[in-house]
């Protein structure tokens, strides 16, 4: 499966902060696994942050695509202020 084609199904700007990790397509659903990128705009803040793992994933039910349920499995990073 090509991740580039599935990126067209996502909201504009979402891939600026998240990357597609994997995609699982079944008979009745498409599940796209997204993970927050390990970069943060350090210049915009006076504080320095570092990534310390992930929060529990959330499952977002998006609009159906060609009769299949579209699920976004999203993992956000846990940022800690040094």
C-alpha positions as CSV (number, residue, x, y, z in Angstrom):
1,X,0.0,0.0,0.0
2,X,1.2,3.5,-0.8
3,X,1.0,6.0,2.0
4,X,1.0,8.9,-0.5
5,X,-2.5,8.0,-1.8
6,X,-3.9,7.7,1.7
7,X,-2.5,11.1,2.6
8,X,-5.1,12.6,0.3
9,X,-7.8,11.4,2.6
10,X,-6.4,13.4,5.6
11,X,-7.2,17.0,6.5
12,X,-5.0,19.7,5.2
13,X,-2.1,20.5,7.5
14,X,-2.4,17.3,9.5
15,X,0.8,15.8,8.0
16,X,2.7,18.9,9.0
17,X,2.5,17.6,12.6
18,X,1.9,13.9,12.2
19,X,3.4,11.1,10.0
20,X,1.6,8.0,8.7
21,X,3.2,5.0,10.5
22,X,1.0,2.2,8.9
23,X,-2.2,1.5,7.2
24,X,-4.5,-1.5,7.6
25,X,-7.3,-2.0,5.1
26,X,-10.0,-4.5,5.8
27,X,-13.2,-5.4,4.0
28,X,-15.3,-2.8,5.9
29,X,-12.7,-0.3,7.3
30,X,-9.5,1.6,6.6
31,X,-7.4,2.3,9.6
32,X,-4.6,4.9,9.3
33,X,-2.1,5.0,12.2
34,X,-0.6,8.5,12.8
35,X,2.2,9.4,15.1
36,X,3.2,12.9,16.1
37,X,6.5,14.0,14.7
38,X,9.4,14.5,17.0
39,X,10.0,18.2,16.3
40,X,8.7,21.2,18.0
41,X,9.2,24.9,17.2
42,X,11.9,25.7,19.8
43,X,12.4,29.2,18.4
44,X,8.8,30.3,19.1
45,X,9.1,29.6,22.8
46,X,11.5,30.7,25.6
47,X,11.4,27.2,27.0
48,X,13.2,24.1,25.9
49,X,11.1,20.9,25.4
50,X,11.9,17.2,25.1
51,X,9.8,14.3,24.0
52,X,9.2,11.7,26.7
53,X,7.1,8.9,25.2
54,X,3.5,9.0,24.1
55,X,0.0,9.5,25.5
56,X,-2.5,6.7,25.0
57,X,-3.7,6.6,21.4
58,X,-7.1,8.0,20.4
59,X,-9.3,6.7,17.7
60,X,-11.1,9.2,15.5
61,X,-14.0,8.1,13.3
62,X,-13.7,10.1,10.0
63,X,-16.0,10.3,7.0
64,X,-16.5,7.0,5.2
65,X,-14.6,6.4,2.0
66,X,-16.2,4.3,-0.8
67,X,-18.5,2.6,1.7
68,X,-15.6,1.8,4.2
69,X,-15.3,3.3,7.6
70,X,-12.2,5.5,8.0
71,X,-10.5,5.4,11.4
72,X,-7.6,7.5,12.4
73,X,-5.5,6.0,15.2
74,X,-3.5,8.9,16.6
75,X,-0.6,8.9,19.0
76,X,0.6,12.2,20.5
77,X,3.9,12.8,22.1
78,X,4.4,13.7,25.7
79,X,6.4,16.9,25.8
80,X,8.3,17.8,29.0
81,X,9.7,21.3,29.8
82,X,13.4,20.9,30.6
